[in-house]
Amino acid sequence: MGDFYHYYSSQGPTWAGRIKPDFSAPSGVSTTSYGYREFYGTSAAAPHLAGALGLLLGGADFDRDQIRAILESRAVDLGDP
């Protein structure tokens, strides 16, 4: 499946001109909890980012700014929306 935003995903900017989303995560995934067919949206993406946060919080004493910097430095830029 390639790297892309789904048509229903927010791609910013906001009404206030801020670029959003700050992060995105995989969708179209399968798990044993949902079964082996793919599921999409925030139900799939949010647990991926939460898992990354949990690994960072559990592995060292990082503060919020450090965690954000770590995630941003490892993010894959998908280009212009």
KOLMAR-623216 format. One record per residue (C-alpha): residue number from 1; x negated, y negated, z negated; residue in three letters. Coordinates in nm, 3 decimals, always signed. Layout:
<rs>
+-----+---------+---------+---------+-----+
:   k :      xx :      yy :      zz :   r :
+-----+---------+---------+---------+-----+
: NUM :       X :       Y :       Z : ALA :
...
+-----+---------+---------+---------+-----+
</rs>
This chain:
<rs>
+-----+---------+---------+---------+-----+
:   k :      xx :      yy :      zz :   r :
+-----+---------+---------+---------+-----+
:   1 :  +0.000 :  +0.000 :  +0.000 : MET :
:   2 :  -0.213 :  -0.319 :  +0.045 : GLY :
:   3 :  -0.265 :  -0.619 :  -0.174 : ASP :
:   4 :  +0.022 :  -0.862 :  -0.127 : PHE :
:   5 :  +0.296 :  -1.048 :  -0.310 : TYR :
:   6 :  +0.649 :  -0.919 :  -0.282 : HIS :
:   7 :  +0.892 :  -1.158 :  -0.114 : TYR :
:   8 :  +1.077 :  -1.205 :  -0.445 : TYR :
:   9 :  +0.763 :  -1.300 :  -0.640 : SER :
:  10 :  +0.706 :  -1.653 :  -0.758 : SER :
:  11 :  +0.421 :  -1.807 :  -0.563 : GLN :
:  12 :  +0.422 :  -2.165 :  -0.691 : GLY :
:  13 :  +0.372 :  -2.445 :  -0.715 : PRO :
:  14 :  +0.629 :  -2.523 :  -0.983 : THR :
:  15 :  +0.856 :  -2.826 :  -0.969 : TRP :
:  16 :  +0.594 :  -2.999 :  -1.186 : ALA :
:  17 :  +0.323 :  -2.917 :  -0.930 : GLY :
:  18 :  +0.144 :  -2.652 :  -1.139 : ARG :
:  19 :  +0.005 :  -2.351 :  -0.956 : ILE :
:  20 :  +0.177 :  -2.031 :  -1.068 : LYS :
:  21 :  +0.166 :  -1.747 :  -1.142 : PRO :
:  22 :  -0.148 :  -1.752 :  -1.352 : ASP :
:  23 :  -0.185 :  -1.376 :  -1.308 : PHE :
:  24 :  -0.014 :  -1.104 :  -1.114 : SER :
:  25 :  -0.039 :  -0.730 :  -1.159 : ALA :
:  26 :  +0.037 :  -0.409 :  -0.969 : PRO :
:  27 :  +0.389 :  -0.321 :  -0.868 : SER :
:  28 :  +0.517 :  -0.027 :  -0.669 : GLY :
:  29 :  +0.372 :  +0.221 :  -0.916 : VAL :
:  30 :  +0.486 :  +0.552 :  -1.057 : SER :
:  31 :  +0.458 :  +0.678 :  -1.413 : THR :
:  32 :  +0.573 :  +0.977 :  -1.609 : THR :
:  33 :  +0.819 :  +0.755 :  -1.800 : SER :
:  34 :  +0.994 :  +0.629 :  -1.486 : TYR :
:  35 :  +0.936 :  +0.941 :  -1.282 : GLY :
:  36 :  +0.713 :  +0.992 :  -0.986 : TYR :
:  37 :  +0.893 :  +0.756 :  -0.748 : ARG :
:  38 :  +0.764 :  +0.400 :  -0.720 : GLU :
:  39 :  +0.918 :  +0.115 :  -0.917 : PHE :
:  40 :  +0.862 :  -0.255 :  -0.872 : TYR :
:  41 :  +0.874 :  -0.600 :  -1.027 : GLY :
:  42 :  +0.793 :  -0.719 :  -1.375 : THR :
:  43 :  +0.892 :  -0.378 :  -1.514 : SER :
:  44 :  +0.581 :  -0.244 :  -1.341 : ALA :
:  45 :  +0.351 :  -0.546 :  -1.351 : ALA :
:  46 :  +0.390 :  -0.660 :  -1.712 : ALA :
:  47 :  +0.265 :  -0.334 :  -1.867 : PRO :
:  48 :  -0.050 :  -0.350 :  -1.651 : HIS :
:  49 :  -0.143 :  -0.696 :  -1.776 : LEU :
:  50 :  -0.041 :  -0.607 :  -2.133 : ALA :
:  51 :  -0.266 :  -0.301 :  -2.114 : GLY :
:  52 :  -0.560 :  -0.511 :  -1.998 : ALA :
:  53 :  -0.499 :  -0.755 :  -2.283 : LEU :
:  54 :  -0.476 :  -0.468 :  -2.532 : GLY :
:  55 :  -0.806 :  -0.322 :  -2.414 : LEU :
:  56 :  -0.978 :  -0.659 :  -2.448 : LEU :
:  57 :  -0.826 :  -0.733 :  -2.789 : LEU :
:  58 :  -0.907 :  -0.386 :  -2.920 : GLY :
:  59 :  -1.263 :  -0.373 :  -2.789 : GLY :
:  60 :  -1.412 :  -0.692 :  -2.929 : ALA :
:  61 :  -1.337 :  -1.012 :  -3.114 : ASP :
:  62 :  -1.245 :  -1.230 :  -2.814 : PHE :
:  63 :  -1.042 :  -1.547 :  -2.853 : ASP :
:  64 :  -0.764 :  -1.651 :  -2.614 : ARG :
:  65 :  -0.988 :  -1.863 :  -2.391 : ASP :
:  66 :  -1.248 :  -1.588 :  -2.362 : GLN :
:  67 :  -0.983 :  -1.332 :  -2.265 : ILE :
:  68 :  -0.843 :  -1.566 :  -2.000 : ARG :
:  69 :  -1.194 :  -1.625 :  -1.862 : ALA :
:  70 :  -1.264 :  -1.250 :  -1.850 : ILE :
:  71 :  -0.938 :  -1.175 :  -1.668 : LEU :
:  72 :  -0.984 :  -1.465 :  -1.425 : GLU :
:  73 :  -1.341 :  -1.363 :  -1.344 : SER :
:  74 :  -1.223 :  -1.014 :  -1.249 : ARG :
:  75 :  -0.908 :  -1.116 :  -1.060 : ALA :
:  76 :  -0.879 :  -1.056 :  -0.686 : VAL :
:  77 :  -0.774 :  -1.370 :  -0.497 : ASP :
:  78 :  -0.507 :  -1.271 :  -0.245 : LEU :
:  79 :  -0.542 :  -1.600 :  -0.059 : GLY :
:  80 :  -0.288 :  -1.866 :  +0.020 : ASP :
:  81 :  +0.078 :  -1.776 :  -0.036 : PRO :
+-----+---------+---------+---------+-----+
</rs>
